[in-house]
């Protein structure tokens, strides 16, 4: 796929739960959305608007009831579970509100985890890649620190480095600064911006922080299961 292919495209995506039952409910009502390569986009909306459902579908953790989802030009509806897992592991990175690091592992080992999940055995190339990413997020001196001995902001930076391990086209970040104080949140946001510019990685960030949202290339709002 050439660089002109959008990193993400949704066509008339709908999501319903309890299908065929009296309490059937449609949460997403025909979402159309395109995100281009290298684009840094904020996704905002009130609780219950459908943001989390939408992010789960984009992250290939759930499937739409109707409509089509394309990741780097690959239409996903007919893919098997194994193919979905492979596409998720290679095209997408994830950063969550809570960093989900393995506390007994060092920063370096945590960043290597996606590569180990893909190849099973550690290599010097993996270690070098992890070191480069820790350097990118300003944590090179802390590579041998256990995750449990790092501050919240540092742990989230490790999580950002880990999300970039497989060189994904798109990183999905769900409230990545939600647990951090203002200064740490600002630092983590800048680290994602830096990765976006340096690597050309696209970011889609769910946030309630309107100040950070305004610093993105584009803001997309979900209201009652529709994009506004």
Phi, psi and omega in degrees: 000134177283170183293345180286343179292126178302146178290333183212135175214130175243134179237112175049045183284126176237149176222123178239153175239157180056044185298131178085356180259162180301332182262025176303137180219136175261124185264323177245132190243066175078068183272125171246129184201140175230133172237128183270164178299142178071004182277142183244103192243138174260137175245117183237168178155154182293163175302138180084006183279344183108003181303311184295319177299316180297316181294322178296322179291314179298323180280005178062027177266347178212159181247144178292152175287320177219162178095179184233145177235126178245129173247117184051038178086354179272119177282130194261350190293330183265002183286146176285168178301321180295320179292322176298315180299318180295315180296317179299318183290333185254333184256341185239143170240157184227135171230129183248172179299317174261135193293336180054039173281158174272111192297331182276357180259155176285168176304315181300314181295322178296319180293331180285345189305313179299326179290323177293323178297330181276324188240350173076322182243134180291147177226166178295327178297321177297314181299319181295318178299315180297321179296317180299319181290321177296324176296320179302322182264014173076025184239019180308318181292346184256014188301329181262005175285140173292144181304324183294342181261018181245155178289167179302316180296320178294318179299321180290329175293320175299319179298323177295314178302316179298321181295339182264358189304320183266014181052055183290156176284330186222131173252128176260122183239116184258103182050051187295341180249010187297332182262006189249153173289169188303315183293315179295320179299318180297318179296317180294318178301315180296326178295321177292319177300319180297315179296322178300315183284319186287316186259347185075017180286134174279146177232137170238112189246118171276125182209150170262356183273099185293333177296316178291321181302320182292342180271003176272168179293329186204146176242128178243131183249133175258124178227121178050045174078011178230154175274140179236000000 
